[in-house]
Amino acid sequence: MLIELSGIGKTYEVGTQTVPALRDITMAVEPNEYLAIMGPSGSGKSTLMNIVGCLDTPTDGSYRLKGREIAELDDDELALIRSEEIGFVFQTFNLLPRMTAFQNVELPLIYSRAERHTRTDRVWGAIDAVGLRDRATHRPSELSGGQRQRVAIARALINRPSIILADEPTGNLDSATGEEIMEVFGSLHSSGNTVILVTHEEYIAEHARRIVRLRDGMIESDSPN
């Protein structure tokens, strides 16, 4: 099993109040699944995404990734997981404006101290995977919204993660461009990636093979699509 969540809870302290964000989340994700997490604003879907991505820690319960209990790992081990096991795609792209598309995609490899010849081959492979070879030397301001999101996806792929986490990946795009981006995710899933995306759009969730719906911090339904 790739991901195992058991009894996950998350609460936040707001002033003198304790606010529950997640309550008793139990679910598993197998390798090469294509999963959409849906729910209204405040349902806990982004909190769940942050826990799965090791960006936040649960208050209660157990999270095992590839058999490893995440709560037992130190900061360096968690940073390594975020670098090598998980690729993040955000609604706002998070690209560095002064760098070209190629340089933005290359950045995680520089941080991981990969050798230059290895970096070049892998960057071109990731850029080709999202169909942007002819735009590799352009800066984000010279790219359309859809092209910027493709760069962000290529960057998420560069360390060959086992999981792609996408938080509202089409939220800043028009519907036609959003469909093009979803075709990219479909191709990644077909190539063997596990894809987990958070969305509030039904037409986006319909691309996934499984839909988990959250309400009030709990799983309302979990069914194949």
C-alpha positions as CSV (number, residue, x, y, z in Angstrom):
1,M,0.0,0.0,0.0
2,L,1.3,3.5,-0.9
3,I,-0.7,5.6,1.6
4,E,-2.5,4.5,4.7
5,L,-4.4,7.0,6.9
6,S,-6.0,5.7,10.0
7,G,-8.1,7.8,12.4
8,I,-6.5,11.0,11.2
9,G,-7.6,14.1,13.1
10,K,-6.4,17.7,13.0
11,T,-7.4,20.5,15.3
12,Y,-6.3,24.2,15.4
13,E,-6.2,26.5,18.3
14,V,-8.0,29.8,17.5
15,G,-7.8,32.1,20.4
16,T,-9.3,30.1,23.3
17,Q,-11.2,27.8,21.0
18,T,-10.2,24.4,19.5
19,V,-11.4,24.1,15.9
20,P,-11.5,20.6,14.3
21,A,-10.4,20.6,10.7
22,L,-10.3,16.8,10.2
23,R,-12.0,14.0,12.2
24,D,-11.3,10.3,12.0
25,I,-10.1,10.2,8.4
26,T,-9.4,6.6,7.5
27,M,-8.5,5.7,3.9
28,A,-5.8,4.0,1.8
29,V,-4.3,4.8,-1.6
30,E,-2.7,2.2,-3.8
31,P,0.1,2.9,-6.3
32,N,-1.1,4.3,-9.6
33,E,-4.5,5.4,-8.3
34,Y,-6.1,8.6,-9.7
35,L,-8.0,10.2,-6.8
36,A,-10.0,13.4,-6.5
37,I,-10.7,14.9,-3.1
38,M,-13.8,17.1,-3.1
39,G,-15.8,19.1,-0.7
40,P,-17.1,22.6,0.0
41,S,-15.0,25.4,1.4
42,G,-14.0,24.5,5.0
43,S,-14.5,20.8,4.5
44,G,-10.9,20.0,5.3
45,K,-9.7,19.0,1.9
46,S,-6.6,21.3,1.8
47,T,-5.7,20.2,5.3
48,L,-5.9,16.6,4.3
49,M,-3.7,17.4,1.2
50,N,-1.1,19.1,3.4
51,I,-1.0,16.1,5.7
52,V,-0.6,13.7,2.8
53,G,2.2,15.9,1.4
54,C,4.0,16.0,4.8
55,L,3.5,19.8,4.9
56,D,1.5,19.5,8.1
57,T,1.2,16.9,10.9
58,P,-2.0,15.4,12.2
59,T,-3.2,15.9,15.8
60,D,-4.4,12.3,16.0
61,G,-4.1,9.1,14.1
62,S,-1.5,7.3,12.0
63,Y,-0.1,8.2,8.5
64,R,2.0,5.6,6.8
65,L,3.7,6.2,3.5
66,K,5.2,3.2,1.8
67,G,5.0,1.5,5.2
68,R,6.9,4.2,7.1
69,E,5.1,5.9,10.0
70,I,5.4,9.6,9.2
71,A,5.2,10.7,12.9
72,E,8.4,8.9,13.6
73,L,10.5,10.8,11.0
74,D,12.6,13.8,11.8
75,D,12.7,17.1,9.9
76,D,15.5,16.0,7.5
77,E,13.7,12.7,6.7
78,L,10.4,14.6,6.0
79,A,12.2,17.1,3.8
80,L,13.7,14.2,1.8
81,I,10.2,12.7,1.4
82,R,8.8,16.0,0.1
83,S,11.7,16.3,-2.3
84,E,11.8,12.7,-3.7
85,E,8.5,11.1,-3.1
86,I,6.0,13.9,-3.7
87,G,5.5,16.3,-6.5
88,F,3.4,19.4,-5.7
89,V,1.3,21.4,-8.2
90,F,-0.4,24.5,-6.9
91,Q,-3.2,26.7,-8.2
92,T,-0.9,29.7,-8.3
93,F,2.0,28.0,-10.2
94,N,4.7,29.3,-7.8
95,L,7.2,29.9,-10.6
96,L,10.2,32.2,-10.2
97,P,9.6,35.1,-12.6
98,R,13.2,35.8,-13.6
99,M,13.9,32.2,-14.5
100,T,13.1,30.5,-17.8
101,A,10.7,27.5,-17.9
102,F,13.8,25.3,-18.2
103,Q,15.4,26.9,-15.1
104,N,12.2,26.6,-13.1
105,V,11.9,22.9,-13.8
106,E,15.6,22.4,-13.1
107,L,15.5,24.1,-9.6
108,P,14.6,21.0,-7.5
109,L,17.5,19.1,-9.1
110,I,19.9,21.9,-8.1
111,Y,18.7,21.7,-4.6
112,S,19.2,18.0,-4.5
113,R,22.7,18.5,-6.0
114,A,22.2,16.4,-9.1
115,E,25.1,16.5,-11.6
116,R,24.7,18.9,-14.5
117,H,24.5,16.3,-17.3
118,T,21.9,14.4,-15.3
119,R,19.9,17.6,-14.7
120,T,19.8,18.5,-18.4
121,D,18.6,15.1,-19.6
122,R,15.9,15.0,-16.9
123,V,14.7,18.5,-17.4
124,W,14.2,18.0,-21.1
125,G,12.4,14.7,-20.4
126,A,10.0,16.5,-18.0
127,I,9.4,19.4,-20.4
128,D,8.7,17.0,-23.2
129,A,6.2,15.1,-21.0
130,V,4.1,18.3,-20.8
131,G,4.6,19.3,-24.4
132,L,6.6,22.5,-23.8
133,R,9.9,22.0,-25.6
134,D,9.4,25.0,-27.8
135,R,8.7,27.3,-24.8
136,A,11.6,26.2,-22.6
137,T,13.6,29.4,-22.9
138,H,10.6,31.7,-22.1
139,R,10.0,33.3,-18.7
140,P,6.6,32.9,-16.9
141,S,5.5,36.3,-18.0
142,E,5.9,35.2,-21.6
143,L,3.7,32.1,-21.1
144,S,0.0,31.6,-21.0
145,G,-1.7,30.4,-17.8
146,G,-2.0,26.9,-19.2
147,Q,1.7,26.9,-20.2
148,R,2.7,28.1,-16.7
149,Q,0.8,25.3,-15.1
150,R,2.5,22.8,-17.5
151,V,5.9,24.2,-16.3
152,A,4.7,23.7,-12.7
153,I,3.7,20.1,-13.5
154,A,7.1,19.4,-15.2
155,R,8.8,20.8,-12.1
156,A,6.7,18.5,-9.9
157,L,7.8,15.5,-12.1
158,I,11.5,16.3,-12.1
159,N,12.5,14.1,-9.1
160,R,10.4,11.2,-10.4
161,P,8.0,11.2,-7.3
162,S,5.7,8.3,-6.6
163,I,2.9,10.8,-5.9
164,I,1.7,13.9,-7.7
165,L,-0.4,16.2,-5.3
166,A,-2.4,18.9,-7.1
167,D,-4.3,21.6,-5.2
168,E,-6.9,23.2,-7.4
169,P,-4.6,22.9,-10.4
170,T,-7.1,24.5,-12.8
171,G,-8.4,27.1,-10.4
172,N,-6.8,30.0,-12.2
173,L,-7.5,28.7,-15.7
174,D,-10.4,29.0,-18.1
175,S,-12.4,25.8,-18.7
176,A,-10.8,25.0,-22.1
177,T,-7.3,25.4,-20.7
178,G,-8.3,23.4,-17.6
179,E,-9.3,20.5,-19.8
180,E,-5.9,20.6,-21.5
181,I,-4.2,20.4,-18.1
182,M,-6.4,17.5,-17.0
183,E,-5.3,15.7,-20.2
184,V,-1.7,16.1,-18.9
185,F,-2.7,14.5,-15.5
186,G,-4.4,11.7,-17.3
187,S,-1.3,11.0,-19.3
188,L,0.8,11.0,-16.1
189,H,-1.6,8.5,-14.5
190,S,-1.4,6.3,-17.6
191,S,2.4,6.4,-17.3
192,G,2.3,5.0,-13.8
193,N,2.1,8.1,-11.5
194,T,-0.2,8.2,-8.5
195,V,-2.3,11.4,-8.9
196,I,-4.2,13.0,-6.0
197,L,-6.0,16.3,-6.7
198,V,-8.1,18.6,-4.6
199,T,-10.9,20.4,-6.5
200,H,-14.3,21.8,-5.9
201,E,-15.2,21.5,-9.6
202,E,-17.3,18.4,-10.5
203,Y,-16.1,18.4,-14.1
204,I,-12.5,18.3,-12.9
205,A,-13.1,15.5,-10.5
206,E,-14.8,13.5,-13.2
207,H,-11.4,12.9,-14.7
208,A,-10.3,10.9,-11.7
209,R,-10.9,7.1,-11.2
210,R,-12.0,7.6,-7.6
211,I,-13.7,10.5,-5.7
212,V,-13.5,11.1,-2.0
213,R,-16.0,13.7,-0.7
214,L,-15.4,15.5,2.6
215,R,-17.9,17.4,4.7
216,D,-17.2,19.0,8.1
217,G,-13.8,17.4,8.3
218,M,-15.1,13.9,7.7
219,I,-15.3,11.5,4.8
220,E,-18.9,11.7,3.4
221,S,-18.3,9.2,0.6
222,D,-15.5,7.3,-1.1
223,S,-16.4,5.6,-4.3
224,P,-15.0,4.7,-7.7
225,N,-15.8,7.0,-10.6
